[in-house]
Amino acid sequence: MKLENEHIYLEISEKGAELIKIQNKKTGKDVLWTGDPKFWGRHSPILFPNVGKTHQDIVKIHGKDYPTKQHGFARDCMFECISKQEDMAVFLLQSNEKTREEYPFDFQLYITYRLVENQIGVEWKVTNPSDETIFFTIGGHPAFMFEQEGESCADYLIKIPKVEQLICTKAEMGLGVTEPKYTLNLEEEFLTVNEDMLSETIIADGEQIKEAWLYRKKDKSPYIGVKGDGFVSYGIWAPKGAPFICLEPWAGRCDDIGFSGDISEKPGINSVQSGESFTKSYQIIIGC
């Protein structure tokens, strides 16, 4: 599936409704990670119905344990494209017998991509067609490739506007560690990162990050940004040596170590009552 306008060219796979290519038409450069499994075999997966891991790879729903996969199953499912224009497309995944083996709720998950000038609008909509309340987390995981071959994270800064300090949660084996928290200080809204810091995943809860940008360190110019209000958690990650950084807005996140309660009791969980919908959106902005 291809979308484009005068600024951006996109390719989207029906598997996972995943962005697999973003090209800046002004520079001719690919912005999204290629998916080379040497570092990470994904591009920008949709994380649903769980972001990250659940404790012991199990989720408890109505007193019954269900097996889970890291980041859920949506990224491996085939979506149906239900609407297509030159600069917009809508994809749909509906619950079925296979999804109910891991997640017993009925749902409709709509993913919309829309191009507006130098921005890619990404919208998630979860509709509940059942007679019961459904619970889930959902997140984005776009990986942005460095502009020039041979660059590393040392060539970039992360700008987080209106933030002087981040209070972060540690990750251990894909789960959150509630205490102790740790602090990252920003200098004039810029966070200096290194491979060790990013490989552990920076997790910022409490809606601390409303937008995050990769800036070229050499001239402090914007390369690419991710902007969206109301995301309770945010992840920043890159494998060691990888030529990309992930900027990840999350509506909920991984379980904390030891959490064994019902899904409805999980901190940061989203709920949708019968006949209603949950909508969340963010924008990927091509800097220049």
Secondary structure, DSSP 4 states (H G I P E B T S, - for coil): -EEE-SSEEEEEETBTTEEEEEEETTTTEE-B----TTT-S-SS-EEBS-SSPPGGGEEEETTEEEE--TTBSGGGSBPEEEEEETTEEEEEEE--HHHHHH--S--EEEEEEEEETTEEEEEEEEE--SSS-EEE-EEE--EEE-SSTT--GGGEEEE-TT-SEEEEEEEETTEEEEEEEEEEE-BTTEEE--HHHHHT-EEEESS--SEEEEEETTTTEEEEEEE-S--SEEEEE--TT-SEEEEEEEES-PPBTT--SBGGGSTT-EEE-TT-EEEEEEEEEE--
